[in-house]
Amino acid sequence: MEKERSRWEPEKVAGMTNQEIIKKLKELVPTFDLDTFLAKTAEYLSCEDLTEAEYYPVATFTDADEDFIWMACEELWRRLAPDRPPVEFVAEKVDSLIEEMAKAGEKGRWKELYRRSREALDLICGHTVEETPSGRRLRRDFYEKLSEATFYDLEGFLDDLLRNMIGHEEYERVIDIAGILGEGLGDDIFLDFKAEALFGIGKKEEGEKLSEEIISRNPDNPWYLLRAGGYYTMYGEKDLSKAKDCYLKALAIAQRHLGKPEGKEALRTAYMKLIYISYETGDPESAERYERLLKALEAKKVGRNDPCPCGSGKKYK
């Protein structure tokens, strides 16, 4: 027999008074108590988790009323405990800001895009970073649930934001945020942004040390070496010798993975970097040799779904 369709929508629940919501909840969940519910909002990060653990197991409902329980709990949480929003509410706001950013970008409203991106970053950090006696740290449990709740790729979004911040020379903030994310998640991609930002503010030794640690943890990944080589040429006084060393090591790794699409893209990037370094150091013969190798590699066209040669890790299209 086909199930009866739910007659409840969030808008309908939002139009009810607190007393009406609580009365209906008690009909479906006889054990429901408002004070206990409010106390539980401090224990759970997600309204879905709260309702699934505390109310649905003891509830009695028809198909038509099933959705009322979680909708009612979300509405009461929104009204009565606004100072500690569940992850679903934060995800809604993040998704909304990302959509506003997309619209601003389509219309060329770059100031609005910049402002919205900072709002989104502040919102995410405001709920995923906490102050402790030993310093700021990531609320990993909240971050992971937020990643699941958002419609968009949260990690990719943060990656783009940090890249944009480096482009705007917001190095101090990148060091703070990328460091917290990288250390909290054990994520070397975020930590590499911190390394670059350290180079950016002139703390070359710290940036170099962190970059070397990242490279040592990822011996088969040429991209960290390629990025590190760039730091020696982009920030402060150029160190072409160290840059070249990074590119040659990346080249050797890429050659070992030539059978893979990402190996070809890393090899292409390494050739381009080495061509630049060769010309910069007055070695046109090496530059011409790498140009011939690059030309031979380019004979095989990049497909629209292959990794982009820029090294972003995204598809070429």
C-alpha positions in Angstrom: 0.0 0.0 0.0 1.4 3.4 -0.9 2.5 5.5 2.0 0.5 8.6 2.9 2.4 11.7 1.9 3.6 14.0 4.6 1.4 17.1 5.2 4.1 18.9 7.1 6.5 21.5 5.6 9.0 23.7 7.5 7.0 26.8 6.6 3.9 25.4 8.2 5.8 24.6 11.4 7.4 28.0 11.4 3.9 29.5 11.5 3.0 27.7 14.7 3.5 29.1 18.2 5.8 27.5 20.6 2.9 26.1 22.6 1.3 24.6 19.5 4.6 22.9 18.5 5.2 21.5 22.0 1.6 20.3 22.3 1.9 18.4 19.0 5.3 17.0 19.9 4.0 15.6 23.1 1.2 13.9 21.2 3.8 12.1 19.1 6.6 11.8 21.7 4.9 11.5 25.2 8.3 11.8 26.9 9.1 15.2 25.3 10.1 17.9 27.8 11.1 21.4 26.8 13.8 21.8 29.5 15.3 18.5 28.7 15.3 19.3 25.0 17.1 22.6 25.6 19.7 20.8 27.7 20.2 18.3 24.9 20.9 21.1 22.4 24.1 21.7 24.3 25.1 18.0 24.0 24.4 17.5 20.3 26.0 19.2 17.2 23.2 18.2 14.9 19.4 18.4 15.2 19.1 15.3 13.1 21.4 13.4 15.5 19.4 14.7 18.5 16.0 13.6 17.1 17.2 10.3 15.8 18.8 9.4 19.2 16.3 10.9 21.6 12.8 11.1 20.0 12.2 8.9 17.1 12.9 5.6 19.0 10.2 6.5 21.5 7.7 8.2 19.2 4.4 7.0 17.8 3.4 8.6 14.5 1.7 8.0 11.2 3.5 8.6 7.9 1.8 12.0 7.7 3.3 13.1 11.0 6.8 11.6 10.8 8.5 14.7 9.5 6.9 16.9 12.1 9.3 15.7 14.8 12.5 16.9 13.3 10.9 20.0 11.8 9.5 20.9 15.2 12.8 20.3 16.9 14.7 22.5 14.4 12.2 25.3 14.8 12.3 25.2 18.6 16.1 25.1 18.5 16.2 28.0 16.1 13.9 30.1 18.4 15.0 29.1 21.9 18.8 28.3 21.6 20.0 30.7 18.9 23.4 31.1 20.6 24.4 27.5 19.8 23.0 26.7 16.4 23.1 23.1 15.1 25.3 22.2 12.2 22.3 22.2 9.8 21.7 26.0 10.4 25.3 26.8 9.8 25.3 24.7 6.6 22.3 26.6 5.4 24.0 30.0 5.8 27.2 28.7 4.2 25.4 27.4 1.2 23.4 30.7 0.9 26.6 32.7 1.0 28.3 30.5 -1.6 25.3 30.9 -3.9 25.4 34.7 -3.5 29.1 34.6 -4.3 28.4 32.7 -7.5 25.8 35.2 -8.6 28.1 38.1 -7.8 30.9 36.5 -9.8 28.5 36.0 -12.8 27.6 39.7 -12.8 31.2 40.9 -12.2 30.5 42.3 -8.8 33.9 41.7 -7.5 33.6 43.8 -4.3 30.5 41.9 -3.3 32.1 38.6 -4.2 35.1 39.5 -2.0 32.8 40.6 0.9 30.6 37.5 0.7 33.7 35.2 0.6 35.0 36.8 3.8 31.6 36.5 5.5 31.5 32.8 4.6 35.0 32.3 6.0 34.2 34.2 9.2 31.0 32.1 9.6 32.8 28.8 9.1 35.7 29.7 11.4 33.3 31.1 14.0 31.7 27.7 14.4 34.7 25.4 13.7 37.5 27.2 15.6 37.5 27.5 19.4 39.8 29.2 21.9 41.6 27.0 24.4 44.2 27.7 27.1 46.8 26.4 24.7 45.6 28.5 21.7 43.0 28.4 18.9 42.2 24.9 17.6 39.8 23.2 15.2 36.5 21.7 16.5 37.0 18.7 14.2 33.7 17.1 15.1 31.8 20.2 14.1 33.9 20.7 11.0 33.3 17.1 9.8 29.6 17.3 10.3 29.5 20.7 8.6 31.3 19.1 5.6 28.6 16.5 5.4 25.7 19.0 5.8 26.8 21.6 3.2 25.6 21.1 -0.3 28.9 22.4 -1.7 32.4 20.9 -1.3 33.6 22.6 1.9 37.2 21.6 1.6 37.4 22.8 -2.0 35.7 26.0 -1.1 38.2 26.7 1.7 41.0 25.8 -0.7 39.8 28.4 -3.2 39.3 31.0 -0.4 42.8 30.5 0.9 44.3 30.7 -2.6 42.3 34.0 -3.1 43.6 35.4 0.2 47.2 34.7 -0.8 46.5 36.5 -4.0 45.4 39.5 -1.9 48.5 39.1 0.3 46.5 38.4 3.4 49.4 36.2 4.7 48.9 36.6 8.4 45.3 35.4 8.2 46.2 32.5 5.9 48.9 31.4 8.4 46.3 31.4 11.2 43.4 29.7 9.4 45.4 27.3 7.2 47.5 26.3 10.3 44.4 25.5 12.4 42.8 23.5 9.6 45.9 21.7 8.6 46.9 20.7 12.1 43.3 19.9 13.2 42.7 17.7 10.2 46.2 16.4 9.5 45.8 17.9 6.0 49.1 18.9 4.2 47.2 20.8 1.5 46.1 23.4 4.1 49.5 23.3 5.8 51.1 24.1 2.4 49.1 27.3 2.2 50.6 28.2 5.6 54.1 27.5 4.2 53.5 29.7 1.3 52.1 32.5 3.5 55.2 32.3 5.7 57.3 32.9 2.6 55.0 35.7 1.7 55.6 37.6 5.0 59.4 37.1 4.8 59.6 34.2 7.3 61.5 32.1 4.7 63.2 29.7 7.2 59.9 28.8 8.9 58.2 28.4 5.5 61.0 26.3 4.2 61.0 24.1 7.2 57.3 23.5 7.0 57.5 22.9 3.3 60.2 20.3 3.7 58.2 18.5 6.4 55.2 18.3 4.0 57.4 17.1 1.2 58.9 14.4 3.4 55.5 13.1 4.3 54.5 12.9 0.6 57.5 11.4 -1.2 55.5 10.4 -4.2 53.6 13.7 -4.7 55.4 16.0 -7.1 53.0 18.9 -6.6 54.3 19.9 -3.2 57.8 20.2 -4.7 56.5 22.2 -7.7 54.8 24.6 -5.4 57.8 24.8 -3.1 60.0 25.7 -6.1 57.6 28.6 -6.8 58.0 30.0 -3.4 61.8 30.5 -3.9 61.1 32.6 -7.1 57.9 34.5 -6.0 58.8 35.7 -2.6 61.7 37.8 -1.4 65.1 37.4 -3.0 65.0 34.7 -5.7 66.8 31.5 -4.9 67.0 29.9 -8.3 69.2 27.1 -7.2 66.8 25.8 -4.6 63.9 26.3 -7.0 65.7 24.2 -9.6 66.4 21.5 -7.1 62.7 21.3 -6.3 61.7 21.1 -9.9 64.3 18.4 -10.8 63.0 16.3 -7.9 59.4 16.8 -9.0 60.5 15.9 -12.5 61.9 12.6 -11.3 58.7 11.7 -9.4 56.5 12.6 -12.4 58.6 10.4 -14.7 58.0 7.5 -12.4 54.2 8.1 -12.7 54.1 8.8 -16.4 51.5 6.1 -17.0 49.0 8.1 -14.9 47.2 11.3 -16.1 48.4 13.2 -13.0 51.9 12.1 -13.8 51.7 13.6 -17.3 50.4 16.9 -15.9 53.1 17.1 -13.2 55.7 16.3 -15.9 54.3 19.1 -18.1 54.4 21.6 -15.3 58.0 20.5 -14.3 59.2 21.1 -17.8 57.6 24.5 -17.9 59.2 25.5 -14.6 62.6 24.2 -15.7 62.4 26.1 -19.0 61.8 29.3 -16.9 64.7 28.5 -14.5 67.1 27.6 -17.4 66.5 30.9 -19.1 66.8 32.8 -15.8 70.1 31.2 -15.0 71.5 31.8 -18.5 71.3 28.2 -19.7 69.5 28.3 -23.0 70.7 24.8 -24.1 68.9 23.2 -21.1 65.9 25.4 -21.8 65.7 24.2 -25.4 66.1 20.6 -24.3 63.1 20.9 -21.9 61.1 22.7 -24.6 61.6 19.8 -27.0 60.6 17.3 -24.3 57.5 19.5 -23.5 56.6 19.7 -27.2 56.7 15.9 -27.5 54.5 15.6 -24.4 52.1 18.2 -25.6 51.6 16.2 -28.8 49.1 14.3 -26.7 46.2 16.7 -26.2 44.8 17.2 -22.7 41.3 15.9 -22.4 38.5 17.9 -20.9 38.3 15.5 -17.9 42.1 15.2 -17.4 43.7 17.1 -14.5 44.4 20.7 -15.5 48.1 21.5 -16.3 48.0 24.4 -13.9 48.4 22.0 -11.0 45.1 22.9 -9.2 44.0 19.3 -9.2 40.7 20.2 -10.9 39.6 18.9 -14.3 40.9 20.6 -17.4 37.4 21.7 -18.5 
